[in-house]
Amino acid sequence: MQRIGLYYPYVHFRDEKWMKIAALYWPRMARVVPRGFPVVDHETVTALHSELDFLVDVDPQEAAAAVAPRFLRVLGDHGAELRARYLADAARGMQTNSSHEPPPVGGDFPVVTVEPTSETDHLTLPTALRPLAGLYWDEVEPGLRNALFDSGLAVATTRSRLADSLFLRWVATDPTLAWVYKCALTEELARRTRYAPTTDQVAAHSATDGWDTDRIAEALLDRQTPVVDSDFARHIGLMALEFVLPANLDDVPVEKIINLRKRYEAEFTAFNSAVSTAASDLEAELADIEDAQALREHLKVDFERRFKTPLGDLRKAMNGLHLKTATGIMNYKFELGSLTTLLATVAGQGPVTAAGVAPGAATMRQATAEARDTQLRNSPVGYLLRIERNLQPASLVQRVSRGLARGVGTGV
């Protein structure tokens, strides 16, 4: 089964290059969009959605209600420790809004940070200097929201760099607490939808860490043991894509991505099926590995066996088909041209022109193209070769060679 990605922790996608890679791997991409959130996507995202029906918006309200009791239990059991670490008002020189309502626009309340997991975030800054991170008002269950306000672990605000509007309501809290909440919420959504969590952010935790009450407390109090990300399908699939993607992917127009997805749907499906098979095998073989570096090494070996080596073999097969067909067409034209010239001379007719042999050559080209497409569709790495040949920048010699290949029906 082809999986649908579930993007977190934001609503809006932050990295255009990441989005292009996502569109080459995921059939569709879900994202968390709370009620009333004003979505304003950039052109790349809009194009992918309109041309490929790529986006699925998910309301988090029911998932938020499901995870709230876990956080309330952690607050009840570890409230004093959490306040010592993550007090949102005193640490920032603010005062808690006791009415649980956002202050007037322009009021003296914190600005919500855009990147709670960037290089200068909570992992490197002392608590008093951390900018608060924003959870959208309706993605936090009201009981939990009020408990966060009452404990001083969050403040209400309308000031934010996460959205342009001054009239949206935010629950501003420490970035660590916000990130853990987002991970737990995303994991709950993934459980309900069978979507696969994925992010463009590098962080200490992921939405696949198993966010029960104990795990939440461990993460917030720095008592957790490292968890190895065992999403084998995503690891092996993206490893394969990165092997063939151009270094200048930023400069590749999104229209090329869209065209590639539309034209080579069969190859895309075959590739995803191969990734799913690999993931199932790896899960059975590597599920108990607790060392992240060791897991990466195992994945590299499996990638080379299942994808890298077959891709090299497919390249050779396509090059051999190109040479064989080009030679065949040349011989066909030469032999047919010589024979018809001889017959015409004996019969007293004029010479036969190139147009006379063109239909035969065209038939050979068509048969070759069909053989090429069949081979690519049936190969689990055919999609990777399509990406490599269609997105990689080509030198003049390569462009001429590809033009000749298309002429004889072997161009990829």
N, C-alpha and C positions, 0 to 999 in steps of 0.2 A: 504494500500500500504506500502510495506517495504521501509524505507527511506535509502538513501545513505548518509554517513557522509561526511563532508567537513572540513578537518583538516587545522588549522591555528595556529600560524602565520608563521611557518617555512615550508620548503620543506621536510627536513629530520626529521623523527620522533625521539624525544629525549628520550623517556621513554619506555623501552622494556616491562615492566609490563603493562603500559597503553595500549600498542599496543596489548597485548594478550587479555585484557579486551575488547578492541575495536573489535577484531576479533570474540569474542563471542557474541557481540551485533549487530554490523553493518553488513549488507549483503556485502557491499563493502565500500571502503573509498577513496574519492577523495582528491586531494591535489593540491595546486597552484604551477605549474612548469613553470616559464617564459621561453621564447625562449632562447636556448643556455645554460641553467643552467645545470651544470654537476651533475647528480644525482648519488650518491654512497650510497646505502642502506646497513644496517647491515644484518646479516644472518637471523634474525627473520622476518624482513620485506620481504626479498627476498623469503623466504620459503612460507610465507602467500600468496604472489602474484603468485608464480609459481604453488602452489597447489590449491589455492582457487580463482585465478584470482581476487585478493582482491583490487588492486589499480587502480584508474582512475586519470590520469594526466590532469589538466585543465590549458589551456593557459589564463592568465589574461589580455591580451592586450585590448580586447574590454571593459571589466569591468573597467580597468584603465582609458580608455578614457571617460567612463561615470561618474566616480567619480571626475575626475580632475576639472571640472567647480565648483564643490562645494568647494573644497579646495582653488581654485583661488579666489572665492568670499570671503571666510574667510580671506585670505591673504590681499585682497583689503580693507576689512572693519576693520580688526584688526591688520594690519601689525606691527604697533609700539608696541602694547602690546605683540605680539608674539615674536618680536625680543628681547624685554626686558626679556622674559622668556627663549627662546630657541635658542639664537644666537649660532650657531654651531662653528664659527671660533674664535671669541674673547674670549668666555667663556673657550675655550680649548687652548688658546694661539696659534691658527692657523691663517692662512690667506686664504681667499676665493680664489678658483681657478677661476679666471674671464673668462677663456676660456671654462668653462663648460666641460672640459675633465679631466679624471683621471691623476694624476701626474705620473711621471716615477716610476717604481717599486723601493721601498726603499726610496721614497721621504718622506719629513717630514710632513706626513699627518696622521690623526687619525686611530687607529686600531678599526675596527668595533666590537662591543661586540657580544657575542654569546647569552646571556640571558638578553634581555632588560626588562624582567619582573621577575627577580629572587629577592631574599630577599634583596640584596644589590643594587637594581636598582634605578630608578628615584623616587620611592616612599620614599626612605630614604636618598638619597644622595643630597647634594646641587648641583645646576646646574653646577658649575665649576668643580666638581669632577665626573660627570656622564660620563661614556664611551659612545661614540656615537653608535647608533644602525644602522644596515644596511638594506636598501631597495635595492633589486636587480635592476640594471639599467633599464631593460626592463619591470619592473612591475610598473614604474612611467611614465605617459604620458609626452612626451618631453616638452610641454609647461609648465606643472606644475614643471617638473624637473628644467627647466631653471629659473622659478620664485623663487623656493626654493634657488637656487644658488645665484641669484641676490640679494635676501633679506638677505643673510647670514644665513638662517635657515638650510642649508645643504652644505656639501662639497663633491667633487668627490674624490674617493679613490679606490685603488686596493688592499689595505692591509686589510685583514679580517681574523677573526677566524671562520667565518661562512662556509668557504670552503677552501680547501687546495691550490687551484690554486692562483697564484699571478697575473693572467692575466684576472680575472673577474672584472667587473666594478660595483661599489656600490655608492649609494646615502646615505651618512652618515649624520644622523640627530639625534636630541635629542630622547631618547627612548619613551617619552610620545607621541611626534608627530608621530614617526614611528608606535607605537602601535595603535593609533587612525586611522592612514591611513590603516593599515592592517585590522582593524575591518571593516572600511567602504568598503574596496575593497572586503573582504570576504562576507559581506552582499550583495553587488551588484552581486557577483558571485552566491550566494545562490538564489537570486531572479531570475536570468537567468536560473539556472539549476534545481531548486527545491531540491538541496542538503541541508543537515542540518549542519550548522556550529558546530564544536566541537573542543576542544583544551585540551592539557595536562598542560596548564599554568594557574596559578591563577593570576588574574589581576583585576584592578578597572573597566574595561570596557569589554564588550563582543561584538561579531559580530552580536548580535541580539538586539542591543540597539536602532535601528531606526536612521541611520546615514544620516540625512538630513543636510543642511547647519547650521541650528540653533544648532543641537545636536553636530556637530563637533566643533563649536565655544564654546559652553558650556563646552565640555570636555577639550578642550585645555586651557581654561581660568578659569577652576575650578569653573564654575557656574552651573554645572549640578545637577539635582535632581537624586537620586538613581533610577535605573531602575531594576525591578524584572525580572529575567530570567524566561520566561514562556514557555520554551521548555518542556512541560509536559511529552512527550514521552521519551525524553532522561533522565529526572529526574527519572521517575518511573521505566524505564527499567534498568538503572544502579543500582538503589536501590535494585531491585530484584536480579540482578547478584551478587552484593556485599554480599548479604545475604548467598549465597551458595559457593562463591569462597573461596579457601583455603588461609590461611595467607601466605603460602610459594609459592605464584604464581610465584615469580621470579625463583624458582627452577623447575617449571613444564616445561618440554620440549615443544617447540612450536609444535612438531609433535603430541602431545596429543591434542592440540587445533584443529589442522587441522583434525585429525582423528575424533574427536567429531563432528565437523561441517559437515564432509562428511557423517558420518554414520547416523546422526540424523537430516537430513534436514527437515523432516516433523515436528518434534517437534520444531525445530528452527523457522519454519514458523508459527506454531500455537502460539508460545510465542510472536513473533513480532506482530501478528494479535491482540492478547490480549492487548499488550502494546498500539497499535494504538487505539483500542476501549477505553481503559482507558484514553488516552490522549484527545480524542474527548469529552468524558464525563466531564473530568476535565476542559477543556477549556471553556465549557459552564457554569460550576459551579463556577470556581475560577478565571476567566479572569480579574476581577476587583480588585483583591487583590494587595495591594501596599506594604505590609510588608513581607520581605523575610522569616523571622522566622515563621510567621503565615502560609505562603505557605508551608514551609517544614513540619509543623505539619499536615496540611491537606493531604499532599502527603503520610506521614507515615501512617495515618489512612487508606487511600485508598489502599496503598500497603499491609497492613495487611489483609484487607478484600478480595482483589482480588488475592493476590499471597501467602502471608505467611500462612494463614489458609488453603487454598486449598492444598498447598504443604505438610503441616502436615497431612492432610486427605489422600493425595496420598501415602505418606510414609506408613501410617497404612494399606492402601489397598494393597500395594505391600507386606508388611510383612504378612498380612493375607492370601494373595494368596500363598506366599511361604510356610506357615505352612500347609494350606489346601492341597496343591499339594504334599508336602513331605509326609504327613500322608497318602494321597490317594495312592501314589506309594508304600509305605510300606505295606499298607493293601492289595493292589492289588497283590503284590508279595507273601504275606503270604497266602491269600485266594486261589490264583491260584495255588501256590505251594502245599498246603495241598490237594486241590481237585485232582490235577493231580497225586500226589503220591498215593492217595487212589485208583484212577482208574487204575493206572499202577499195583498196587499190586493185584487187583482183576483180571486183565487180565494176570497176570503173567509176566509183563514186568519189566525192571529195573527202577530205580528212574529217574524222570525228572530233568535235570540240570537247573542252573540259566539262561543259554542261551535260554531255552525254554520260559521263561517269559519276556526276554529282549525286544522283539518287542512290546509287549503291553505297557511296561513301557515307551519305547521311544515314542510311539504314544501319551501317556498321557503328556510327557514332551513337545512334539511339540505343542500340543493343548494349553498347559499352556503358552508357550512362545508366541504363537500367541495372546492369550487373553491379556497377559501383554503388548505386543507391541501396540495392538489396544487401550488399555486404556491409555497408555502413549502418543500415537499420538493424541488422541482426547482431551487430557487435556492441558489447557493453561500453566500449570506448569510442564508438563512432561519434558520439556527441562531443567528446573532448577534441577530436580531430576537427570537427566543424568549428568549434570555438577557436582553436589554434589557427586555422586557415582563414577564418573570417574576421577575427579581431586583431591578430598580430600585425604590426606594421611590416610592410614588405619592401625589400630593396628593388631596384629597377630590374635586376636579373630575375628575382623571384616573381615580380609582376608579369614579366614576359613569359616565364615558365608557366605561371598559372593561366595566362591567356591561352597558351598553346594547349594546356590540359583541358580547359573548357572547350576548346575547338574540337578535340577528339573525344569529348564526353567523359573525361576522367577528373575534371576539376571538382574540388570539394567545396 
